[in-house]
Amino acid sequence: MKYDIQIISAPSILGLKPSGVEQLSERLLGNGLREGLNATRPPIDVITLNELYTTVRDAGTNCINAIPVHAFSLKLGKIVLDVVEKKCFPLVLGGDCSILIGVMSALKRKSSHGLVFMDAHADFYEPEQSPTGELADMDLAIVTGRGPELLANIDQLQPYVKDEHVIHIGQRDHQETRDYQAADIADTQMYCVDAAAVQSAAVDQLITDILTRVARMKNLEGLWLHFDTDVLSDHINPAVDYRLPGGLSAHVVTLLLRRLLDTERIAGMSVTIYNPRLDANGQAGRMITDILVNAFGAVTLAPLRQE
């Protein structure tokens, strides 16, 4: 399927830290992402509130930067909704994962949507369990209706996506979530395929199972696809702030993204967490750019290899 892609640059670091993820969009676009995707429209730049960043937890939410994240979410959400209503495909380049709050709350204003969430982390902390108060480790909890009302119930739309309409792919922070006594996504109605399952299974069958799950999600206008680049193997993408051993190969991630996009049920996509400051030779950034271009069908993929 050929998508009419509208790139949206949303370099917010309010849910994480000003460590370099704000340069994600600039780096990927500098690598030729827009040209590779044949995205004819100029990117839309969302004005950030990064200057308001603080490491102090807000007394009302026990999170950092909850109020500016709320304000930024409204700004980003309006742009995403405008793009969707013009029948274009929003490709939102972060920033950190808290941008998902603006995306999913906006889509809920329009209709019900599902979420395919590719991330090495569960991002399922609530403020009391989070060791940092950073909203980038709470975004999945928030969009499914958990956490501070200020963010989880914007305009009384809680939850922005139901648990049974979430597919989580690639988790490998199980021990950390246990250490901090966070809730386990496996105990919800979410469909969870962790990194170990991806690596141990026959990948073709695994992808077929995921696509079957997508097909069974009825009464949805579409699904949002969230690609946190830390789902990739730490060996090939060390350019993230919270590293974890293991992860998925570039080939498998490309194939997953491409097969999901081929379903024609994906309403838009976000890309987050890649930190150019941690990518001295630019190799990880070029790989991520290639993954995205190939996922949208710009080249013919080689036959699947187990890696």
N, C-alpha and C positions, 0 to 999 in steps of 0.2 A: 504494500500500500504506500502511495506517495502522500506524505503529510505536508500540509501548508504550515510550516514551522514559524512561530514567532518566538525569538529568543528574548528572554527577560533576564536582565542582570540584577540580582538581588543580593549584594555582597554584605549582608548583615552578619555581625559577629556577636550580637547581643546575647545569644544563647550559649556562647563559648568563651572566646577571649580574642583580643586583637593580635593574634599571633601569626597571621598570614592567610587564613582561609578567605579573607576579604579579597584576595587577589585571584581567586579561582577563575572567575569569569574572564578577567583580563588576560590571564595566561592561556586559557583554552581558546579564546577568540584570537589571540595572537598566534596560536598554533594553526589557525585556519579552519576552526570548527564551523563558522558560518558558511564559508565557501564550500567546505566538504559536505555540508547538509543542504546546499542550494537554498539557504534561507534568504529570500530576496529582500525582506524588510529589514531596516536597521534595527538593531537590538533596542529594547526599551530599558532604560536605566531607572531603577527604583531608588529614590533618595533615601539613604539610610539615616538612622539616628545613632550611629556608632559613637559619636562624640559624648553620648550620655552613659557610656559603659561604666559600670562599677562592679567591684567584687563584693560589695556589701549586700547581704541578703535583706530583702524587703520584709518588714515586720508583718505585713498583711498576707504575704504568700509564702514566705520562707524561701524565696527564689531570688536570684540576682536578675536585675533588669526586667522584671515582669511588666512594669508599666510601659517602658519604651517598646518592649516586644509586642505588647497589645497594640500600641499605636502603629508600629511598623506592619503588623499583621493586617490591620485594616487597609493600609495603603497598598500593600502587595496584593491582598485579596481582591481589591477593586480592579486592579490591572489584570489579574488572572481571569476574573469573571468577564471583563470586557473582551479579552482575547477569545475566550471560549464562545461567547455569544456571537462573535464574528465568524464562527466556524473555523477558527485557526487552532493550531496545536501549540499550546504554551510549553516552552522548554525553559525552565527556571534554573538559572545558574546561581548557586549560593556563593559564599556564606556557609553558615552552619545549619544544622538540621531543624532549628526552631522556625525556619521559614515555612515548614510544613503546616504550622498552625494557621498562618494566613491563607495558604492554599486550600486546606480542607474545610476551613470555616466558610470560605467563599463558595466552594462547590456545593456545600450543604444549603446555601441560600437558593441555589438553582434547583437542586434535586438530590436524590440519594446517590452516592458514589461509593465504590470500593477502593481498596488501597493495596497495592503490591509494594512491600517494604523490604528493600534489599540493604542489609546493614550487618556489620559484624557485631553490633551491640543490640540488645533488646530495646534500649531507649524507653524503658518502662518503669523508671524510678518515679516515685512521688517525692515531694520536697523533703519529707522527714527521713527518707533513706538515702537521698543523694549526698555524696560526700562533698560536692562542690556548690550545689545550688544552681548549676548551669542547666538551662532549659533544653540544651541539646541532648541531655541524657534523659529527658522526660517527654519528648515530643510524641512518641507513640501513645504513651499513657494519656496525654492531654487530648489528642485528637479522638481518642476513644472514650472520652468523657471523664477521665480521672485527673485529679489535681486541682489547682486553684481555680475558683469560679471565674476570675478575671480572664483567664485564658481558655479554660475548658468549656465555657458557656457563653461565648460571645454572641450577643443578640439572642440569647435563649435558644441556641441551636444545638446544644449538647445532646448526644454525642455527634461529632461531625461524621464519624463513620462507625458502624456497629462492629463488634468483635468478629462476628461471623462473616463479615465482608473484608477481612484483613488476611493477607498472605504474607508471612514473614519468612525471608530467605537469607540464610548465611550467618546466623548468630553463632558467636564463639566466645562470648563473655559470661558463660554460665557460672563459673566459679566466682567472679566478681559480684554478680547479682546475689549469689548465695551469701557471700561475705557481708554484704551490706543489707541483707534481709529484704531485698526487693521482691515484689510479686513476680511469679514465673509466668511468662506468656504461654507456656505449654499448659497451664491450668485454666486458660480461657478458651473461648470458642474460636480463636484464631487458628488458622492453618499454618503450622510452623515446620519449616524444613531447615534445620541448622546446617552449619558448614560441614560437620562430620557426615551428615546424611548425604549431602551433595557429593562429597568425595568418595563415599563408600558405595554409592548406588550406580547402576547403569544410567548414565546421564540422559540418554534419549528417553528412557522410561520415566525418569524423574520429571523431566520437562513435560512429558505427556500427562503425568498426574497433576502437575500444577495447572496446565491448560484446561484439563477436565474440571478442576476446581473453579477456575475462572468461568467456564461455560455454565456451571451450575448456579452461579450467582445471578439470580433473576431480579427483575424489578429495579435494576440499577441503570442510570444513564451511561455509566462508564466506570472505569477504574483509573486512579492516579498511580503513576509508577515513580517510586522514590528510589534513587540510586545514590547511596552513600558510598563513596569510593573506598572506604576502609573495608568493604566486603571483599575486596581483592586481597590476594595473598600479600602478607607483610613483606615477603621477599621481593615482590615486584612493585609494590606501592608502599614504601615506608614514609611517604609524605603526608602523614596524618598526625594529629596531636596526641591521640590516645592509641598507641600501637598494641596489637595483640598478635601472638604467633599464629601461623596457619593462614587459612583463607582460600579463596577461589581463584582459579586461573583466569587470565584475560580471555581465553577462548570460551570457557564455560560461561562467564559473565556476558560476553558478547552474544552468545547463542541464546541465553535466557532472555536478554533484553529484546533481541530480534524476534524471537518466537512470540513473546508477549505483544510486541508492537504489531506483529502480523495478524493478531486476533481482531484488529480494528475496534477493540473495546477500550483502548487506552485513551483517556481524555487529555492527558498531559503528563509531563515528567519533570522531576527536580533532580539536580545533581549537587551534592554537597561534600564538604569536609576536606577535599584535596587542598594541601597547603604548599604553594610554590616555594615558600622560604625553606622548606625541608626537602626540596627537590633540586639540589645544586646543579646537576647537569641537565635538568628538564626532561629526563627520560620518562618518569612516571606521568608527567603531564601530556607528553606526546602519545603515550600508550592510552591514556584515558580519552584523549581526542579521537584516536583511531577506533576505540571501542564504540564511541557514540556514533561516529560516521558509519561504521560497519553495521551497527545495530539498526540503523534506519535504512539499510539496504543499498548503500552506495557501492558495495563490492559483493562478489560472490564468495561466500565463506568456504573455506576448505572443509573436507569431511571431518566430523567430530573425532577428536583424539582424547583419550584418557590421559590426563596430565598429573 
